[in-house]
Every structure is written in C-alpha cells, then in structure tokens.
C-alpha cells in the first residue's frame, strides 16, 4: 500500500513537471532544461524549480540591462500559462490551487514557482504546517530585512520537503510600496524583489551555518495583495 502511494506520488510529480515544461516551451518557444517539482499536500503547497529557462529574446534584454522589461515579459506570459493550466495542475497535485507566485534569477538562469492551495486562512494553515525549530534562521532573516528594508511583523519557518524550506514574512511593505500598489504600480516592485534576493544571498554562509546544510539555491517571492514575502531554500548535503 505504501509502495503504491509512493509510485502514484512520483507519477504526480513527473506529470506536473512535464505539464509545466510543455506549457513553457509552447508559450516561449523554448522549454527549460529541467523542472524539479516538490509537493506538500498537508501544507497544500507546490514548488517547482526551473533550470536554464532563458530564451534568446530575454538574453538580449538582459545583455542590454533591460532586466525590468525581461521580467515584465516573462511575468505576463507565466501568469497566462498558470491561469490556463491551474485546473489541470490542481487535479494532479490533489488540491485546488488558489494563488501562485514566482521569482526568476537571470544570473543563475534558474527560477521558482510557488503555488498555494485553498486553505488561505492563516490560523487554519498554521495548524497544518509542520513548524521547525528555526528561531536562529528567522533571526538571520530579520537581520537582513532590518539592514536593507524593514523588519517583518512576523517570521515563520516551515519544511516543505527534507531538501527545501520556506520562510514566511508577514507585513513586509514599506509605506511607499503600499502607495504604489494602491495606484496600480505593483510592477515597480519586481526590481526590489531581485535586490532583496541579492541581499539574502550575501548572508548565504550565515544561513548555511544555522541550517547545517549547503544551500543550492534561494528565492524571494512576494504576495503583494496579502503583504507577505516568501523565502525559499533548496538544500543539499550537510556541512562537514
């Protein structure tokens, strides 16, 4: 019985990765080299890491220092892809996906998609998420935000998978950012997400020392509507 569930679960991961890869290739004219999919059904969370996604057009834009234009171009298409595929992905994931976010690292040519299920009530979700004893990690995150942005009202760490973690930060908007959002200029915050990821990378060794694991990649995503930030870590071997 356990083996059957394991096989079925792996098939779900493969099918989701294949679906997303095909949609990316269809819409961009070039598919990613790989899609690594992680599902936590208890959290109702799906994370997909995409490697080597850059298209020739994006390479030109990035080479001309038009990063915002490249991000806007990709964001419009990714949003359309996910909205079109959401029902199919939800069926394969085993829960209804209600929201999605993404982050693209053009320097490393990797990106991440985060999809969250229907249990958006925070109290409900906290009772489902498996919390880890990561107060030291949360202190490092708070230090980065204090130095470069503002300290979030609340920081919580959760395990998605043995090799991936998520840190949720609540109330991350500055007053000027709230003003921009109210006026419909949320696209101007994309560059800030990149800057925050770069600052977080400056603390990579600090994070690794706390986690006692090597970090292969990290991403920073924002839920502008709910004023939340999500820091995702992909982990590899233990530190020796």
Beta strands, then each sheet from edge to edge (+ up, - down):
strand 1: 34-40
strand 2: 45-51
strand 3: 97-105
strand 4: 110-117
strand 5: 154-161
strand 6: 164-170
strand 7: 213-223
strand 8: 228-238
sheet 1: 1+ 2- 4+ 3-
sheet 2: 5+ 6- 8+ 7-
end
